[in-house]
């Protein structure tokens, strides 16, 4: 899995958009970008994933640059409950066999009231 | 649909003892992975089970072992506990499907080794 680089921490005002960057300059063509988050004392929670097109679901939007070397997770209207560590993971999907997730240190997002 | 559950929530052991942690997969999932998360770090992959067989292993010694049962529940066993084994142990289940396998995590078991 390609190495990902994220800022250690970020703050965001409640109600504003939170934009979390991730660098994955060595990503290969068959590797997806996954985002998970971990709220304190809970297990990680899947947020979204994408290959090269921008993706949106009920939780967030994922913007992937055209060269796929970086991406941004966008929480459109951050709430206090979005305070968590956010992990960006580059990972190939293998058919017939699930593969492990390789977590880095992630970004601690703190949503401020 | 029930989510991933783990037991116990917390436990305390002493160095040299053995411990068994349990995980019930989300309904319909046939793959389970175990992760160790030390304080302040991201989860580290221990191993994965698919169809009751180990299907990949991280950089953990043989004293970490596991089982997956026909109902897809799973156990993580750790022998000869060391102080550094103190961590949050996470179980994640998924369903192997063509081209997509999101993992669903349980709340974890907090193990303290004294």
Interface residues (C-beta under 8 A of the other chain):
Chain A: X41 X42 X43 X44 X45 X46 X49 X85 X87 X93 X95 X96 X97 X98 X99 X100 X101 X102 X103 X104 X105 X106
Chain B: X4 X31 X33 X35 X41 X42 X43 X44 X45 X48 X50 X55 X56 X58 X90 X92 X94 X96 X98 X99 X100 X101 X102 X103 X104 X105 X106 X107 X108
